[in-house]
Amino acid sequence: MIPQNVTADENNELYEHFRFVVDKGQGLIRIDKYLAAKIENSSRTRIQNAANAGNILVNGTAAKPNYRVKPEDVISIVLPHPPRDTEIYPENIPFNIVYEDRDILVVNKEAGMVVHPGHGNFTGTLQNALVYHFQENLKDEPDAKVFLVHRIDKDTSGILLIAKNEIAQNRLAKQFFDHTIDRKYIALLWGNLADDEGTISGFIARDSRDRLVMKIYQEEEKGRSSVTHYKVIERFGYVTLVECVLETGRTHQIRAHFKHIGHPLFNDEKYGGDEILKGTTFTKYKQFVQNCFKLIPRQALHAKSLGFIHPSTGQYIFFDSDYPDDMKAVVEKWRNYSVHKGLESEGENN
């Protein structure tokens, strides 16, 4: 049970944010001891790691583990979740490493790969592959572990960041919490957006009618704030290619946001994008769209780039990725269709 003077916030269940206001009658006590007693299932070592990473603020200023709390101090802590207690079995599964050092590992994840074991996906995940990689290739780094700091959906491709130790995890989690991570996604949407750029916002939560999808609400009490900025890259008449910059990183955020404004992602089965939503009734046009669905049998979403402050060096680093082959193919197919055939020639051969 979280005390009444504490609030908790979860970003895809990978970290929590707690806020405490110290009681007026509280005696002087080390902050690591105070927080370990206040936060359920948390050790002093875990609290100390958070403090050493700069994740504990007292009255807006970073505090060390030996700080002694005073009455009416306002304490804020961002606390990443520890690795799962369940054993992750190593599996020799190939994956694309973009960059690796002793603190972080950056992966370009293929569509179709689940990030970590869970209900219905106990093996074959990226985390299984990472455990194998650590055991077989990092024998000079015996303390390295897989610390997830964010996730992307199974059928979304692109750049994913993993921490290899708890201090790195803490420092990266704080950047995600503070929204200072630079993230860009590329998405192909149904429809022709009215504006060349814009912002979608609202309060996101699970749909009460379907717990597997997220829904956008206008009432703050119904969900958590979510903000996506977008800019049109290219228009193909019935579909539009956009760049998305995330201000927040909620579950299914981009997918739910564009569904909310009537432009679901192309071939996004969960959000209605796997139907022919724009175009004509010509049989050959329908066949053209079905052929596009076959080219990219998933939502057309790619995590293209990620920029952040390195947890040890303090330097800004940036990683970018090419479009995956399936996305390249479907974009090129729509480009050729819109340029060479024109949107008034749907009845011609595709």
ZIPESUL-V659180 format. One record per backbone hydrogen bond with DSSP energy under -0.5 kcal/mol. CO is the residue of the C=O (numbers start at 1). NH is the residue of the N-H. If there is no record, write none. Layout:
co->[CO	CO]
nh->[NH	NH]
This chain:
co->[3	7	9	10	11	14	15	16	18	20	20	22	23	29	30	31	32	33	34	35	38	39	43	44	45	46	47	48	49	50	51	55	55	56	57	57	58	61	64	65	67	67	69	70	73	73	74	75	76	77	77	78	79	87	91	95	96	96	99	103	103	104	105	106	106	107	107	108	109	110	112	114	115	118	121	125	126	127	128	128	129	130	131	132	133	134	138	141	145	146	147	153	154	154	157	158	160	161	162	163	164	165	166	167	168	169	170	171	172	173	174	175	175	176	181	182	183	184	184	185	186	187	187	188	189	191	196	198	200	202	202	203	204	205	207	210	210	213	215	217	218	219	220	224	226	227	227	228	229	230	231	234	236	238	239	240	240	241	241	242	243	244	244	245	250	252	253	254	255	256	257	258	259	264	265	266	267	268	268	268	269	272	273	275	282	283	284	285	286	287	288	289	290	291	292	294	296	299	300	301	302	302	303	304	305	306	307	308	308	310	315	317	319	324	325	326	327	328	329	330	331	332	333	334	335	336	336	337	337	342	345]
nh->[6	19	17	12	14	81	11	79	77	22	75	72	26	69	34	35	36	37	38	39	40	42	47	48	49	50	51	52	53	55	54	57	78	63	59	76	61	58	67	32	31	69	29	73	22	75	59	20	57	18	79	80	16	89	93	97	98	108	106	164	165	101	162	98	99	109	160	96	158	113	114	126	127	121	118	129	130	131	91	132	133	134	135	136	137	138	141	144	147	148	163	156	112	113	303	109	107	149	105	147	145	169	170	171	172	173	174	175	176	177	178	180	181	179	183	307	246	304	305	244	302	189	242	266	240	193	232	230	228	204	226	217	224	215	210	207	213	207	205	203	220	222	223	204	202	247	248	200	245	198	243	241	238	191	236	189	242	233	234	187	231	185	246	229	253	256	257	258	259	260	261	263	262	190	268	300	269	271	273	274	272	275	267	277	286	287	288	289	290	291	292	293	294	295	296	297	298	301	188	157	186	304	159	321	184	319	182	310	317	314	310	308	306	328	329	330	331	332	333	334	335	336	337	338	339	340	341	341	342	345	348]
